């Protein structure tokens, strides 16, 4: 088994594997970032003084805005490059898109809005509309600046305010600046020789071109009946597109570099009686139950009861009795992992009729090596006569005017859809922000964090007064499979800090050097070096595309592995409850109103 895994890994460790195009400067592909869903409206530059500016209108930004509203903060401006709210759910409107975490715990504020998702795993459009409802409930759209990118945000010490400059000539000052820029927000487009020569249409799944394909979210693709489509990528985005494309196109070539582990999603409509008997706090309890299972904690009942709780949790947090050696523990974990992957490989063999196709679709690596996928129609789509899998572990040779070349063979296509996802969650926040964040002394966040994160709680950083960074992977916080749960906590903390400062008459806070050093040391002390295990993995975003040694311990989590969410939450809420703002340097000067 180990030899097979290593052999499969080595097929994919090829030069240039991780090369991507910088869409911010690549003239040939810069239009890939354009908004195909909402026309850009002309407007005059905005000159304004706000209480809070939030960069990002996704789940994290909307929750931060909602919680600040609850605390009585009136002047809130959200800025986003999209044409509306939703973040990843604004951009990802490709056919078949839905959440892979149960919608009853993923979609935020269900209780407050009195909403029950229509399906166990809601469609992207349902999620987007729900997030729009959150924004409407808390009046977060009226003053939002959409189709607007921040170019520079600079702290003005004399005025005790942030000055935010945008690409539309806006200058907005604010007392508090919140980076809620998302964890998967930068399109990843591979750099392949000849891409610009392709004569047909090409686009990324996060900018789906319904003008070309016909249809719309949740509706059949009506204009592909005489088209041959090439779909590049078989991760979470790619696998969801295949069945809708197969139902519409003359032929679909699915180009696969590494097969995903495809678990059963078992999606179904929400039962009519689901909401009956739900008591206040039900969503938080369900979130906590899921997170406890993810961390290997005992629960009386598995409320979610899906592939995450059955499979993903199993190898993550195996209990280790005191008498068991490290070697024995690791071998047990490996055996559990192997049994899970055997189930996935057996499912492929059971569903896919053609033996050669089935063999190519089997994932030969450890379950912990790649984020798993869940789908009910993907594998069966390869039984359709108009769907062909092209297994290309080393990627494309090149792209020609007519289509991709793989192992010397040309595949002629009318359209290329890049389902190649996003830059990974561990992409530094200063890159995900997409602009210079300039603190005291003219030091940028990118310069300060060049050698790794430095923060208090993964949310505040010394030298950047009145700045909050919503907690996320790779920045000294914790990781949750259900990102919404972490965003809920982060929003409550940010709003709580602002409320405490406002009631105390404080206008400026900064992190003390001692507090930042102590927090960073906690992160270093709990860091577990998994590079030896991950080095045997197929290249993926979880192991830095085959280079796990590139992981920086300073960018680790609060607690071992993915971090201890519950201890982190207790710490943050306890810190807020005291009202003492330990670890912060406070300045009561009024500054500018």
C-alpha positions in Angstrom: 0.0 0.0 0.0 2.8 2.4 0.9 4.7 1.6 -2.3 1.5 2.2 -4.4 0.9 5.5 -2.6 4.5 6.7 -3.2 4.4 5.6 -6.9 1.2 7.6 -7.4 2.7 10.6 -5.6 5.8 10.5 -7.8 3.7 10.6 -11.0 2.5 14.0 -9.9 5.7 15.5 -8.6 6.6 17.2 -11.9 8.4 20.5 -12.5 6.1 23.5 -12.7 3.2 21.6 -11.1 2.3 24.6 -8.8 2.8 27.3 -11.4 -0.2 29.6 -11.6 -1.0 32.8 -13.5 -1.1 36.1 -11.6 -4.5 37.3 -12.7 -3.8 40.8 -11.2 -1.1 41.4 -13.8 -1.5 38.8 -16.6 -3.0 40.8 -19.5 -4.0 37.7 -21.4 -6.2 36.4 -18.6 -7.0 39.4 -16.5 -10.6 39.3 -17.8 -11.1 36.0 -16.0 -11.8 38.0 -12.9 -14.6 40.1 -14.5 -18.0 39.9 -13.0 -20.4 38.1 -15.4 -23.4 38.4 -13.1 -23.9 42.1 -12.3 -23.2 45.0 -14.6 -20.7 47.6 -13.2 -22.6 50.8 -12.4 -20.9 54.1 -12.8 -20.8 56.3 -9.7 -18.9 59.2 -8.3 -16.0 58.6 -5.8 -17.1 58.4 -2.2 -15.5 60.6 0.4 -16.8 59.5 3.8 -16.0 59.0 7.5 -17.3 55.7 8.8 -17.2 54.0 12.1 -16.2 50.6 10.6 -15.0 49.5 7.2 -15.2 45.8 6.5 -13.4 44.4 3.5 -15.4 41.4 2.2 -19.1 40.8 1.9 -18.9 37.0 2.4 -20.1 35.1 5.4 -17.3 36.5 7.7 -17.9 40.1 6.6 -21.7 39.9 6.9 -21.6 38.3 10.3 -19.1 40.9 11.5 -21.4 43.6 10.2 -24.5 42.0 11.8 -22.9 41.7 15.2 -21.6 45.3 15.1 -25.1 46.4 14.2 -26.4 44.6 17.3 -23.9 46.6 19.4 -25.3 49.9 18.0 -22.6 50.7 15.4 -24.4 52.8 12.8 -21.8 53.8 10.1 -20.6 50.6 8.5 -19.2 50.4 5.0 -18.6 47.0 3.4 -16.3 47.0 0.4 -16.1 44.2 -2.1 -15.0 43.6 -5.6 -18.1 41.6 -6.3 -21.4 43.1 -7.5 -23.2 42.1 -4.4 -23.0 40.1 -1.1 -22.2 36.4 -0.7 -18.4 36.2 -1.1 -17.6 32.7 -2.5 -21.4 32.2 -3.0 -21.6 35.3 -5.1 -18.9 34.1 -7.5 -19.5 30.4 -7.5 -22.7 30.0 -9.5 -21.6 27.1 -11.7 -24.1 24.4 -12.4 -24.4 21.9 -9.6 -22.7 24.0 -6.9 -23.8 23.3 -3.3 -22.3 23.2 0.1 -20.5 20.1 1.3 -21.1 20.8 5.0 -24.7 20.3 6.1 -26.7 23.4 5.4 -28.3 23.4 8.9 -24.9 24.2 10.4 -23.3 26.0 7.5 -25.9 28.7 6.7 -25.6 31.3 9.4 -28.3 32.9 11.5 -31.0 30.5 10.6 -32.7 31.0 13.9 -32.6 34.8 13.8 -34.0 34.9 10.3 -36.5 32.0 10.9 -35.3 30.1 7.9 -35.0 26.4 7.3 -32.9 25.3 4.3 -34.8 23.3 1.7 -32.2 20.6 1.4 -29.6 18.9 3.6 -26.9 20.4 1.4 -28.3 23.6 0.0 -27.6 24.8 -3.5 -25.3 27.8 -4.0 -28.1 30.0 -5.1 -30.1 29.2 -1.9 -27.1 30.1 0.2 -26.5 33.3 -1.7 -30.1 34.4 -1.3 -29.9 33.6 2.4 -26.8 35.7 2.8 -28.6 38.5 0.9 -31.4 38.2 3.5 -28.8 38.5 6.3 -27.4 41.6 4.7 -30.9 43.1 4.3 -31.9 42.3 7.9 -29.0 44.3 9.2 -29.0 47.0 6.6 -25.5 46.2 5.3 -26.1 46.9 1.6 -27.2 50.5 1.7 -23.7 51.9 2.3 -21.8 49.1 0.7 -19.3 49.8 -2.1 -19.6 46.9 -4.6 -17.4 46.4 -7.7 -14.8 48.2 -5.6 -11.3 47.0 -4.7 -9.2 48.5 -1.9 -5.8 49.7 -3.2 -4.3 50.8 0.1 -5.4 51.2 3.7 -3.1 53.3 5.9 -3.3 54.1 9.6 -3.2 57.8 10.4 -1.8 58.1 13.9 -2.6 61.8 14.3 -6.3 61.4 13.4 -6.5 57.9 15.0 -8.3 56.6 11.9 -7.7 54.3 9.0 -7.6 55.9 5.5 -8.9 53.5 2.9 -8.3 54.2 -0.8 -10.1 52.3 -3.6 -9.7 51.7 -7.3 -12.7 53.9 -7.9 -11.3 57.0 -6.3 -13.0 56.6 -3.0 -11.3 57.8 0.2 -13.1 56.5 3.3 -11.8 57.0 6.8 -12.8 54.7 9.7 -12.1 54.1 13.3 -12.0 50.3 12.9 -10.8 48.4 9.9 -11.9 44.7 9.5 -10.3 42.3 7.1 -12.9 39.7 6.2 -11.3 38.7 2.9 -12.2 35.0 2.9 -10.1 31.9 2.8 -10.7 30.8 -0.8 -11.0 34.1 -2.7 -8.1 34.1 -5.3 -8.8 32.3 -8.5 -6.2 29.7 -9.3 -5.5 29.3 -13.0 -2.6 27.0 -13.9 0.2 28.3 -16.1 0.3 25.9 -19.1 2.2 26.6 -22.3 -0.1 27.8 -25.1 -3.2 28.6 -23.0 -3.5 32.0 -24.7 -3.6 30.4 -28.1 -6.8 28.4 -27.5 -9.3 29.6 -30.1 -12.5 28.6 -28.3 -14.1 30.1 -25.2 -12.5 29.4 -21.8 -13.5 30.5 -18.3 -13.1 29.6 -14.7 -15.9 27.9 -12.7 -16.1 30.9 -10.4 -17.1 33.1 -13.3 -19.4 30.8 -15.1 -20.5 32.0 -18.6 -24.2 31.3 -18.8 -24.4 33.5 -22.0 -22.4 30.7 -23.7 -23.8 27.6 -21.9 -27.4 28.8 -21.6 -29.4 28.1 -18.5 -28.6 29.5 -15.0 -28.2 28.4 -11.4 -30.4 25.4 -11.0 -31.5 25.4 -14.6 -30.4 23.2 -17.6 -27.6 24.3 -19.8 -29.5 24.9 -23.1 -26.8 25.9 -25.5 -24.3 23.1 -25.4 -26.1 20.5 -27.5 -23.5 20.7 -30.3 -20.5 21.6 -28.1 -17.5 19.6 -26.9 -16.5 20.8 -23.5 -13.2 20.2 -21.7 -13.4 20.4 -17.9 -10.1 20.9 -16.2 -9.9 19.8 -12.6 -11.6 17.2 -10.4 -11.7 18.9 -7.0 -14.7 20.3 -5.2 -15.7 22.6 -8.1 -15.0 20.3 -11.0 -16.9 17.3 -9.7 -20.1 19.2 -9.2 -20.1 20.4 -12.8 -19.8 17.1 -14.5 -23.3 15.8 -14.3 -25.0 19.0 -15.5 -22.5 19.2 -18.4 -23.0 15.6 -19.3 -26.8 16.2 -19.5 -26.3 19.1 -21.9 -23.2 18.8 -24.0 -22.5 16.7 -27.1 -19.4 15.4 -25.3 -17.4 16.2 -22.1 -13.8 15.5 -21.6 -12.9 15.5 -17.9 -9.2 16.2 -17.4 -8.0 14.7 -14.1 -4.6 15.3 -12.5 -5.4 13.6 -9.2 -8.7 11.8 -8.4 -10.6 13.1 -5.4 -11.9 10.8 -2.7 -15.7 10.9 -3.4 -17.8 10.0 -0.4 -21.6 9.6 -0.4 -23.3 13.0 0.1 -26.8 11.5 0.5 -28.5 14.9 -0.2 -32.2 15.0 0.3 -35.0 17.5 0.9 -35.4 18.8 4.4 -38.2 16.8 6.1 -41.4 18.8 6.5 -41.3 18.3 10.3 -37.6 19.2 10.7 -38.4 22.5 12.5 -40.9 21.0 14.9 -39.6 20.8 18.4 -36.5 22.8 17.7 -35.6 24.8 20.9 -33.8 28.1 21.0 -30.0 27.6 20.4 -30.5 24.5 18.3 -28.2 25.6 15.5 -25.3 26.4 17.9 -25.8 23.0 19.6 -25.8 21.3 16.3 -22.6 23.1 15.2 -20.9 22.2 18.5 -21.9 18.6 18.1 -20.3 18.5 14.7 -17.2 20.2 15.8 -16.8 17.9 18.9 -16.9 14.9 16.6 -14.3 16.6 14.3 -12.0 16.9 17.4 -12.6 13.4 18.6 -14.7 14.3 21.6 -17.4 11.9 22.8 -21.0 12.8 22.0 -24.2 11.1 22.9 -25.6 11.3 19.4 -24.2 12.3 16.0 -26.6 15.0 14.9 -25.2 15.5 11.4 -24.4 11.8 10.7 -22.6 12.2 7.3 -19.3 11.5 5.6 -17.5 14.1 7.6 -18.5 12.6 11.0 -18.1 9.0 9.8 -14.8 9.2 7.9 -13.0 12.5 8.2 -13.0 12.6 12.0 -11.8 9.0 12.3 -8.1 9.4 11.4 -7.9 13.0 12.7 -8.2 12.5 16.4 -7.7 8.8 17.3 -7.5 8.3 21.0 -4.0 7.3 22.2 -4.0 5.2 25.4 -0.9 6.0 27.6 0.6 2.5 27.0 0.6 3.0 23.2 3.9 4.1 21.7 4.0 6.8 19.0 4.9 4.2 16.4 2.0 2.0 17.3 -0.3 5.0 17.3 0.8 6.1 13.9 0.4 2.6 12.5 -3.1 2.4 13.9 -4.0 5.7 12.3 -2.6 4.5 9.0 -4.7 1.4 9.2 -7.8 3.3 9.9 -7.0 5.7 7.0 -6.4 2.7 4.7 -9.8 1.1 5.5 -11.6 4.4 4.8 -9.8 4.7 1.4 -10.6 1.1 0.6 -14.3 2.0 1.0 -13.9 4.9 -1.4 -12.1 2.8 -4.0 -14.7 0.0 -3.7 -17.4 2.6 -4.3 -15.7 3.6 -7.5 -15.6 0.0 -8.7 -19.2 -0.5 -7.8 -20.5 2.6 -9.6 -18.3 3.0 -12.7 -18.9 0.3 -15.3 -15.7 0.6 -17.4 -12.8 -1.1 -15.4 -10.1 1.2 -16.9 -12.1 4.4 -16.1 -12.8 3.1 -12.6 -9.2 2.3 -11.9 -8.2 5.8 -13.0 -10.8 7.3 -10.7 -9.6 5.5 -7.6 -7.8 7.7 -5.1 -4.4 6.1 -4.2 -3.2 8.2 -1.2 -4.1 8.7 2.4 -7.5 10.2 3.3 -5.7 13.0 5.2 -3.8 14.1 2.1 -6.5 16.0 0.3 -9.8 17.6 1.4 -12.4 15.0 0.7 -15.3 15.5 -1.6 -18.9 14.2 -1.4 -21.2 13.7 -4.3 -24.0 11.5 -5.4 -23.9 11.8 -9.3 -20.3 12.4 -10.2 -19.0 8.9 -10.5 -22.2 7.7 -12.3 -21.7 10.4 -14.9 -18.7 8.4 -16.3 -21.2 5.7 -17.4 -22.7 8.1 -19.9 -21.4 7.6 -23.5 -20.7 11.3 -23.9 -18.3 11.6 -20.9 -14.7 10.6 -21.2 -12.1 10.7 -18.4 -8.6 11.9 -19.4 -6.2 10.8 -16.7 -3.2 13.1 -16.8 -1.2 12.9 -13.6 1.5 15.2 -14.9 -0.9 17.7 -16.4 -1.1 19.0 -19.9 1.8 18.9 -22.4 0.4 22.2 -23.7 -2.7 23.9 -25.0 -3.2 24.5 -28.7 -5.6 26.5 -30.7 -7.9 23.4 -30.8 -7.5 22.2 -27.3 -5.2 20.5 -24.7 -2.5 18.0 -25.6 -2.0 15.2 -23.1 0.8 12.6 -23.6 1.1 13.6 -27.2 -2.6 13.4 -28.0 -4.7 16.4 -28.9 -8.2 16.7 -27.5 -10.3 19.0 -29.7 -12.8 21.0 -27.7 -15.1 24.0 -28.3 -14.9 25.3 -24.7 -12.4 24.9 -21.8 -13.8 25.2 -18.3 -11.1 25.6 -15.6 -12.5 24.0 -12.4 -9.1 24.6 -10.8 -10.2 26.2 -7.6 -8.5 28.8 -5.6 -5.2 29.6 -4.0 -5.1 27.5 -0.7 -6.5 28.5 2.7 -2.9 29.0 3.9 -2.3 31.8 1.5 -1.1 34.7 3.7 -3.8 37.1 4.6 -1.9 40.0 3.2 -2.1 38.4 -0.2 -5.7 37.4 0.1 -6.5 41.0 1.1 -5.1 42.2 -2.2 -3.9 45.5 -1.0 -1.2 47.1 1.2 -2.3 47.4 4.8 0.0 50.0 6.3 0.4 50.4 10.0 2.5 52.5 12.3 5.8 53.7 11.0 4.8 52.9 7.4 5.3 49.1 8.0 2.9 46.9 5.9 1.2 43.8 7.2 3.1 41.9 4.4 6.4 43.1 5.8 5.6 42.3 9.4 4.3 38.9 8.6 6.9 38.0 6.0 8.5 35.4 8.3 5.2 34.2 9.6 2.1 35.5 11.5 2.5 37.6 14.7 -0.8 38.3 16.5 -2.9 38.2 19.5 -5.6 35.5 19.1 -4.9 35.5 15.4 -7.2 38.5 15.1 -5.1 41.6 16.1 -1.5 42.5 15.4 0.9 45.0 17.0 1.6 48.1 15.0 -1.8 48.0 13.3 -4.1 49.8 15.7 -7.9 49.3 15.5 -7.4 46.5 13.0 -9.2 43.2 13.1 -8.5 40.2 11.0 -11.3 37.7 10.9 -9.8 34.3 12.2 -8.8 31.8 9.6 -6.3 29.1 8.9 -2.7 30.0 8.8 -2.8 33.0 11.2 -2.6 31.7 14.7 -6.3 30.9 15.3 -7.9 27.5 14.7 -9.3 25.5 11.8 -12.8 24.2 11.5 -14.3 22.1 8.8 -17.4 24.2 9.1 -15.9 27.6 8.5 -19.1 29.3 9.4 -18.7 28.3 13.0 -15.3 30.1 13.2 -16.8 33.1 11.5 -19.6 33.3 14.0 -17.0 33.3 16.8 -14.8 35.9 15.1 -17.7 38.2 14.5 -18.9 38.0 18.1 -15.4 38.8 19.3 -14.8 41.7 17.0 -18.1 43.3 17.9 -17.5 42.6 21.6 -14.1 44.3 21.5 -15.5 47.4 19.7 -18.4 47.6 22.2 -16.1 47.4 25.2 -13.9 50.1 23.8 -16.8 52.4 22.9 -18.3 52.1 26.3 -14.9 52.8 27.9 -14.2 55.9 25.9 -11.2 54.3 24.2 -10.4 55.4 20.7 -7.3 53.5 19.9 -6.0 50.1 20.8 -2.8 48.3 19.9 -1.5 44.9 20.9 1.3 45.0 23.5 4.7 43.5 22.5 4.5 41.1 25.4 1.0 39.8 24.6 1.9 39.2 21.0 5.1 37.4 21.9 3.3 35.2 24.4 0.5 34.3 22.0 3.0 33.4 19.2 4.9 31.3 21.7 1.7 29.4 22.5 1.3 28.7 18.8 4.9 27.5 18.5 4.6 25.3 21.6 1.6 23.4 20.3 2.9 23.0 16.7 3.2 19.4 15.5 5.5 18.8 12.6 3.6 16.5 10.2 6.0 17.0 7.3 7.2 13.4 7.4 3.7 12.0 7.1 2.5 14.6 4.5 5.7 14.1 2.4 4.2 10.7 1.4 1.0 12.4 0.2 0.0 13.2 -3.3 0.7 16.9 -3.9 -2.2 19.0 -2.8 -2.9 22.4 -1.2 -2.7 20.7 2.2 1.0 19.8 1.8 2.1 22.8 -0.2 1.9 20.9 -3.5 4.3 18.2 -2.4 6.5 20.4 -0.2 5.2 20.0 3.4 8.6 21.2 4.7 7.4 24.7 3.6 4.9 24.9 6.5 5.8 27.6 8.9 5.2 26.8 12.6 4.4 30.5 13.3 1.3 30.1 11.1 0.0 27.2 13.2 -3.1 26.9 15.3 -4.0 27.4 18.9 -3.8 23.7 20.0 -2.4 20.7 18.3 -3.2 19.8 14.7 -6.2 21.8 13.5 -6.4 23.5 16.9 -8.7 23.3 19.9 -11.8 25.2 18.8 -13.6 24.9 22.2 -10.6 26.1 24.2 -10.1 28.9 21.8 -13.7 30.0 22.1 -13.7 29.8 25.9 -10.5 31.9 25.9 -12.0 34.6 23.6 -15.3 34.8 25.3 -13.7 34.8 28.7 -11.4 37.6 27.7 -14.4 39.6 26.5 -16.3 38.9 29.7 -13.6 40.4 31.9 -13.7 43.7 30.0 -10.1 44.3 31.0 -8.7 44.1 27.4 -5.6 42.3 28.7 -2.8 42.5 26.2 -3.9 45.7 24.6 -2.5 49.1 25.0 -5.4 51.6 25.2 -5.5 55.3 24.3 -8.4 57.3 25.5 -7.8 60.3 23.3 -10.8 61.3 21.2 -9.2 61.6 17.8 -11.4 62.6 14.9 -15.1 62.1 15.2 
